[in-house]
Amino acid sequence: VETVIGAGPCGCLAAKEIAKAGKRVEIWEEHNEIGKPVQCAGLVSGKGLEKLNVDFRGSVLNEVRGARLYSPSGIHFEVARKKAQAYVIDRTRLDKICAEEAQSEGAEIVLGKRWEPRNRVDVAADGSLSRVVSSLGLTRRYIHTYQVEAKLDRDPDFVELHFSNSFAPGFFAWVIPLGDGRCRVGTGTTMSANPKECLQRFMKASGKNELSALIPVYKPGQKTVYGSTLLVGDAAAQVKATTGGGITVGGFCARIAGKIVGEGIPREKYESLWRAEFGRVLDLHLQIRTFADRLSDDEMDDLFRMAIDNGIPETIENCGDMDDPRPLINSVLRRPLVMLKLARYVKYL
Ligand SMILES: Cc1cc2nc3c(=O)[nH]c(=O)nc-3n(C[C@H](O)[C@H](O)[C@H](O)COP(=O)(O)OP(=O)(O)OC[C@H]3O[C@@H](n4cnc5c(N)ncnc54)[C@H](O)[C@@H]3O)c2cc1C
């Protein structure tokens, strides 16, 4: 029997592929219910969700067609498209849908069963605080987050991203509308700051479904194959360092891992197969994050002004992609005037 650890979306997607290929597979989940506790803001691109090959529709709470971005001093711009670009999902529901689809292919889910280092494991999908990863002696860097669901009067079509070293050092604060007069309001910070205090500095938001969790920071070049064990999802830090989004990249990598295990393909192939799809993109997300982390609040304000003066919001509307920064970067690289204005920030690259 192949063993997958963790019945989050990545574990279930991997197990579904293994079962589909005709192999017996068990998913061990330490909790007694799939999808709880929730540790997610649930904003996922439509294109990314399509790639997971799951019937995600039943998990959609709201559709958003744009974003409003705010600098530390409140300079802001909007990027919007006519049609929905991203979905706000009910994570518990999505996890349960992934689990049901794995089960209908024949995967067996064992609830309340915790993996310990003495147990074998084929696919480790045990999340950001993976015990499999720590048993391999690997270290991770994390973004610390805090989020609540609060009643807030916000445009249901737009998410808000707020940048500031005062309330979101090393990340950003978000407002994600659920479409029913409530929003998920949260902030991410480096480990030296307290995200709950940071959220209070950002907004005096109180509400329910409070969560505090860690987002692993992608580490280029860190291996994801150890003997016959494949790491997927947050356990492999397959997460976009700009946004912390990990459902679509991790989910797709989990499908690759599942096919490899299911079809008996040599396991070391996993490394090159998922990197061919996402390695460059994840590297770029990390470079953008590293660049943004080095900016002071004044410099971030300056970049916002420069972006607005040079039509960058329109460029984002034309070619921006929340999963893949390459089309936007290529478009900016082709504009010598903008590049000239960016020259003073080259030291941060
Ligand atoms: C505040 C916050 C907001 C986020 N917002 C977004 C977002 O908007 N969009 C997005 O795409 N991503 C977002 N993410 C990231 C996203 O939640 C993760 O990338 C995603 O959950 C990874 O899925 P996974 O299956 O790898 O891990 P998980 O979903 O964490 O699942 C791991 C599973 O393994 C189980 N487990 C752990 N240890 C063991 C063990 N020893 N034995 C058995 N079972 C075990 C856990 O109980 C859990 O069910 C956010 C994360 C945080 C913290």
The ligand as an SDF file (V2000), in Angstrom:
LIG
                    3D

 53 58  0  0  0  0  0  0  0  0999 V2000
   -3.1450   32.6520    6.6060 C   0  0  0  0  0  0  0  0  0  0  0  0
   -2.9070   31.8770    5.3400 C   0  0  0  0  0  0  0  0  0  0  0  0
   -3.5250   32.3060    4.1780 C   0  0  0  0  0  0  0  0  0  0  0  0
   -3.3300   31.6030    2.9900 C   0  0  0  0  0  0  0  0  0  0  0  0
   -4.0070   32.0260    1.8890 N   0  0  0  0  0  0  0  0  0  0  0  0
   -3.8730   31.3570    0.7290 C   0  0  0  0  0  0  0  0  0  0  0  0
   -4.5960   31.7730   -0.4190 C   0  0  0  0  0  0  0  0  0  0  0  0
   -5.3500   32.7510   -0.3720 O   0  0  0  0  0  0  0  0  0  0  0  0
   -4.4360   31.0680   -1.5660 N   0  0  0  0  0  0  0  0  0  0  0  0
   -3.5960   29.9690   -1.6440 C   0  0  0  0  0  0  0  0  0  0  0  0
   -3.4580   29.3860   -2.7110 O   0  0  0  0  0  0  0  0  0  0  0  0
   -2.9170   29.5460   -0.5520 N   0  0  0  0  0  0  0  0  0  0  0  0
   -3.0420   30.2070    0.6220 C   0  0  0  0  0  0  0  0  0  0  0  0
   -2.3560   29.7770    1.7290 N   0  0  0  0  0  0  0  0  0  0  0  0
   -1.4880   28.6000    1.6200 C   0  0  0  0  0  0  0  0  0  0  0  0
   -2.3040   27.3230    1.5880 C   0  0  0  0  0  0  0  0  0  0  0  0
   -3.1550   27.2740    2.7190 O   0  0  0  0  0  0  0  0  0  0  0  0
   -1.3670   26.1140    1.5800 C   0  0  0  0  0  0  0  0  0  0  0  0
   -0.4120   26.3000    0.5480 O   0  0  0  0  0  0  0  0  0  0  0  0
   -2.1090   24.7980    1.3520 C   0  0  0  0  0  0  0  0  0  0  0  0
   -2.9630   24.5230    2.4160 O   0  0  0  0  0  0  0  0  0  0  0  0
   -1.1100   23.6670    1.2060 C   0  0  0  0  0  0  0  0  0  0  0  0
   -1.8030   22.4520    1.1180 O   0  0  0  0  0  0  0  0  0  0  0  0
   -1.1490   21.0970    1.6690 P   0  0  0  0  0  0  0  0  0  0  0  0
   -2.0850   20.0130    1.3030 O   0  0  0  0  0  0  0  0  0  0  0  0
    0.2730   21.0410    1.2450 O   0  0  0  0  0  0  0  0  0  0  0  0
   -1.0770   21.2980    3.2440 O   0  0  0  0  0  0  0  0  0  0  0  0
   -2.2540   21.4730    4.3070 P   0  0  0  0  0  0  0  0  0  0  0  0
   -3.4460   22.0650    3.6770 O   0  0  0  0  0  0  0  0  0  0  0  0
   -1.6420   22.1730    5.4590 O   0  0  0  0  0  0  0  0  0  0  0  0
   -2.6090   19.9780    4.7220 O   0  0  0  0  0  0  0  0  0  0  0  0
   -1.7130   19.2070    5.4940 C   0  0  0  0  0  0  0  0  0  0  0  0
   -2.5210   18.1190    6.1750 C   0  0  0  0  0  0  0  0  0  0  0  0
   -1.6160   17.2230    6.8130 O   0  0  0  0  0  0  0  0  0  0  0  0
   -2.1250   16.8940    8.0930 C   0  0  0  0  0  0  0  0  0  0  0  0
   -0.9750   16.4740    8.9150 N   0  0  0  0  0  0  0  0  0  0  0  0
    0.0320   17.2490    9.3720 C   0  0  0  0  0  0  0  0  0  0  0  0
    0.9330   16.5140   10.0580 N   0  0  0  0  0  0  0  0  0  0  0  0
    0.4750   15.2270   10.0250 C   0  0  0  0  0  0  0  0  0  0  0  0
    0.9740   13.9990   10.5460 C   0  0  0  0  0  0  0  0  0  0  0  0
    2.1410   13.9230   11.2180 N   0  0  0  0  0  0  0  0  0  0  0  0
    0.2520   12.8710   10.3350 N   0  0  0  0  0  0  0  0  0  0  0  0
   -0.9280   12.9060    9.6350 C   0  0  0  0  0  0  0  0  0  0  0  0
   -1.4450   14.0570    9.1220 N   0  0  0  0  0  0  0  0  0  0  0  0
   -0.7450   15.1980    9.3030 C   0  0  0  0  0  0  0  0  0  0  0  0
   -2.7790   18.1750    8.5620 C   0  0  0  0  0  0  0  0  0  0  0  0
   -3.7400   17.9410    9.5720 O   0  0  0  0  0  0  0  0  0  0  0  0
   -3.4240   18.6790    7.2620 C   0  0  0  0  0  0  0  0  0  0  0  0
   -4.7330   18.1800    7.0970 O   0  0  0  0  0  0  0  0  0  0  0  0
   -2.4950   30.4600    2.9460 C   0  0  0  0  0  0  0  0  0  0  0  0
   -1.8630   30.0260    4.1250 C   0  0  0  0  0  0  0  0  0  0  0  0
   -2.0630   30.7200    5.3070 C   0  0  0  0  0  0  0  0  0  0  0  0
   -1.3820   30.2520    6.5640 C   0  0  0  0  0  0  0  0  0  0  0  0
  1  2  1  0
  2  3  1  0
  2 52  2  0
  3  4  2  0
  4  5  1  0
  4 50  1  0
  5  6  2  0
  6  7  1  0
  6 13  1  0
  7  8  2  0
  7  9  1  0
  9 10  1  0
 10 11  2  0
 10 12  1  0
 12 13  2  0
 13 14  1  0
 14 15  1  0
 14 50  1  0
 15 16  1  0
 16 17  1  0
 16 18  1  0
 18 19  1  0
 18 20  1  0
 20 21  1  0
 20 22  1  0
 22 23  1  0
 23 24  1  0
 24 25  2  0
 24 26  1  0
 24 27  1  0
 27 28  1  0
 28 29  2  0
 28 30  1  0
 28 31  1  0
 31 32  1  0
 32 33  1  0
 33 34  1  0
 33 48  1  0
 34 35  1  0
 35 36  1  0
 35 46  1  0
 36 37  1  0
 36 45  1  0
 37 38  2  0
 38 39  1  0
 39 40  1  0
 39 45  2  0
 40 41  1  0
 40 42  2  0
 42 43  1  0
 43 44  2  0
 44 45  1  0
 46 47  1  0
 46 48  1  0
 48 49  1  0
 50 51  2  0
 51 52  1  0
 52 53  1  0
M  END
$$$$
